Every structure is written in structure tokens, then in C-alpha cells.
Amino acid sequence: MAPLPGFGATGPCWKCRGSGVVAAGRRKRAAGATGLCRVCGGSGALRRGRQRSTEPGRVTQPRSSASTRRGPRAAGVGEPGPGEELCCLCGSWRVFQRVGGHRYSTEDVVTAHVASQVALGLGGVVTHVDLGCGVGSVLQMVAWRCTEAGLRYDGLGVEAQADSANLARRSVTYNGAPCAVLDGDLRTTPACARGATLVTGTPPYFDVTQDEAGGATTNFGAFPACEQSAGARYEFRGGIEAYCKAAVDVMAPTGTFVVCEGGLHVNLRRVQKAAEAAGLVVVGHRPVVGRAGKPTLFGVWTMRRLDHAAGRRDEAIAAPLIVRDRAGRRTTEYEAVLRDMAMV
């Protein structure tokens, strides 16, 4: 696929936002002192990376012994190359990720958990499309849980960044997952992806605008130096609006769309407007708080087609899922999510 539009060879440092200086330590900061930014060396700019780490590939330590891992066994085909890690996913399944690149996150875990709960209630054959699947984490987490439950499952991921799509395909091969990954832009999803009973998406949260010279800019910090990460976090190919529209294009009339979006106050109404514009209705919303006492970090929304959501048009807001308590320990509720996904 083509490079991200407007993502140049250099750009402002994400740490100091182009100033070259950052606030000093706590005591000096009180006096207004600053220091050179260590990330960019005070230049205020970073070389943006399509280059890759050349460190030897590594395999992370398993979370548990092989004898205690639940669910389908990984085929174990393939190994990490230079600059890659083979990381734990669900049970014995793993995912290839690039060192210094985009990696799966709490958003992916909770989105996959909500989506797999929907899948378990579908019965029959689960046909799943993951829009903008990245390295394939959500796609395969849902596949793992459906397979563990004995459901007939057929998964398809669509990803515009060739690097991420290749990593996802290798993970699918390693795990022997019942999935396929297509290179493609979710805004022009191919016909073979249509008719899904379950659609998922983890869109980027931050907007991108093009300046007069064609360069990309954002009002949310600065782009990361890694192009793979920038494409996953910033809306170079659209945000929640594009994902809702694509979901309608691929989902069956009675299908369900599960999607996450940032918890900034402005995004709450944005999700509702995006759903309405695409002909979807929100039937569920799970706010997620990163740490007790903090504002909502993100939310996971469940949507259906407006014309097939009779009797379910009132948004059901679940109690917030708090990931960590005030002391930084994982909460009982989040531990339960991880146990369901065999991630502890």
C-alpha cells in the first residue's frame, strides 16, 4: 500500500512537540526550569522511520506452563525475524509485533472481549470481519475464544499497511487460526468481506489535516516517528465515521458491530453521530477507566443496523470497567476479562 499521505521524512519530536526543551525534574520544574529534550537531543525534530530495528528477533516468556494453557494449540509455524518479537496472546497463541512499532493494547483486549461475548451469543457460524486489523490481535483474540467455545468460526482481517498485514498473516500461520488477512483500505472493502455476522474495529482517535504543501498536521501532540504507529493512532485513512460506514458495507442485515473510541468528551457525541450517519444504532456502551479516580480512557460501543434493532434502540451503558486501582494493581473485574481470554 502507499505510504501515509503527508507523513514526511522528518517531523516535530513527539516528546517536546518541536520545542527542543522539556520541563526539568520536579524540584526544578517548580522554578520554571527546562532541559534539553533527550528524545530529539534538543533539535525539536525527529527522523521518521520506515527503517526497522536490526536486533535479533526474540520470543517473550510464556505466561504459564504449556500444560495449563487453555484453548486451541498454536501450530508453532514460523519465528521472529530481526527487530521482531513473538509475544503472548491468548492461551498458547502468539502475535508477531515489531520492536518500536505498533503493538496491541488494552483497547484491543477489551474490544475483543466484548466482541467475543457477542459471538458466543450468536450460535451457528460466526463470520467475523476486523476492519483495519493491524497486526491481527483483535481478529485472533476473537478467533481464539470462538474456537475454544467450539463455535464454527471464519475470520477476515482487512489492513492498509503492508507491514502490519504481513505480521498479521504470519501470526495467523503460527497459530493455525481460522482467519485470513487481506491487504486493503477499509474504505473500499472488497465484496468477499460482506455478509459478516460480527464486525470489529479499533479506529485511530486523533484527527489529521493536510496543510497547503500537502504535509500532515494534527492538533493532538506530534506524530510518532514510526510510520506503522502513526497510521494506527492518527486518522490518515479516516476515524470512527469511516469505520461505521465500512461496517454497514460488510455486515449482514442482522450483524453486530463492536468498536472502540477514545474517551475524550468530544468523542462521545462523535460516535453517536457517526453511527446515525451510517444507519447504525448504539445498543451498548462499556466505558473503560485506566486507573481508579481518572477520567474515562476509552469506550467500547456495540451497534446494529437501525432497521434491525427493534426493541433495542436505548443505549445500554454498562458500569465502567476499571483496569487498575489507585495503587496500580489490576482490578478483579479486569482480571476476569484477562482470564476469559486466557491472558493470565
Secondary structure, DSSP 8 states (H G I E B T S, - for coil): ----TT--SEEE-TTTTTSSEEE--HHHHHTT-EEE-TTTTTSSEEE-B-----S--EE---SS-GGG--SS---------TTEEEEE-STT-EEEEETTS----HHHHHHHHHHHHHHHTT-SEEEEEEET-TTSHHHHHHHHHHHHTT-EEEEEEEES-HHHHHHHHHHHHHHT-SEEEEE--GGG--GGG-SEEEEEE----B--EE-TTS-EE-SSS---SBHHHHHHHB-TT--HHHHHHHHHHHEEEEEEEEEEEE--HHHHHHHHHHHHHHTEEEEEEEEEEEETTS-EEEEEEEEEEGGG-TT--S-EE---EEEE-TTS-B-HHHHHHHHHTT--
